Amino acid sequence: MTKIAIVTMSDRASQGIYEDKSGKEIEKFLSENITNEYEIVYRLIPDDYDTIVKTLKELVDMNCSLILTTGGTGPAPRDVTPEATKEVIEKELPGFGELMRMHSLKYVPTSILARGTAGVVKKSFILNLPGSPKAIKENLEAVWAAIPYAIDLIGGDYIESPTAFRPKKK
């Protein structure tokens, strides 16, 4: 069964101060865009560099083909998700972050503050999403078409999605 991880980075949500709406927004998007069966592996952790690195490595070792993170992508002192992601990945795919920022400019001028990135390690594709549920949906809509094919290219589990792009076989 395909494993997909959702990792929410939030000091306050991880302490129970408020509900993790961002992780639920990712789960909703996946349920609307994936037609084959998959298992969600969920983690709610603080904005801590070492904890993020450790969690991402554990999820890679669990053979999660897709790891979607939310939170910690801004310029605030505790926003360290992109740095932790770069510590774990073998190849960065900066086009994902670039497209998400460009797409988000349609909605808010502050999207240029976002620093999310994407990359691959072993057979896992990792994508950093912002912490806002509204921005999560907008960003996933912008980049989703390429994600299942990227996972194909690295040998991850097949994700069937009517909104995915795959080159036609000759």
Stockholm file with secondary structure:
# STOCKHOLM 1.0

chainA/1-170         MTKIAIVTMSDRASQGIYEDKSGKEIEKFLSENITNEYEIVYRLIPDDYDTIVKTLKELVDMNCSLILTTGGTGPAPRDVTPEATKEVIEKELPGFGELMRMHSLKYVPTSILARGTAGVVKKSFILNLPGSPKAIKENLEAVWAAIPYAIDLIGGDYIESPTAFRPKKK
#=GR chainA/1-170 SS CEEEEEEEECHHHHTTSSCCHHHHHHHHHHHHHCCSCEEEEEEEECSCHHHHHHHHHHHHHTTCSEEEEESCCSSSTTCCHHHHHHHHCSEECHHHHHHHHHHHTTTCGGGGGCCCCEEEETTEEEEEECSCHHHHHHHHHHHGGGHHHHHHHTTCCCCCCTTCCCCCCC
#=GC SS_cons         CEEEEEEEECHHHHTTSSCCHHHHHHHHHHHHHCCSCEEEEEEEECSCHHHHHHHHHHHHHTTCSEEEEESCCSSSTTCCHHHHHHHHCSEECHHHHHHHHHHHTTTCGGGGGCCCCEEEETTEEEEEECSCHHHHHHHHHHHGGGHHHHHHHTTCCCCCCTTCCCCCCC
//
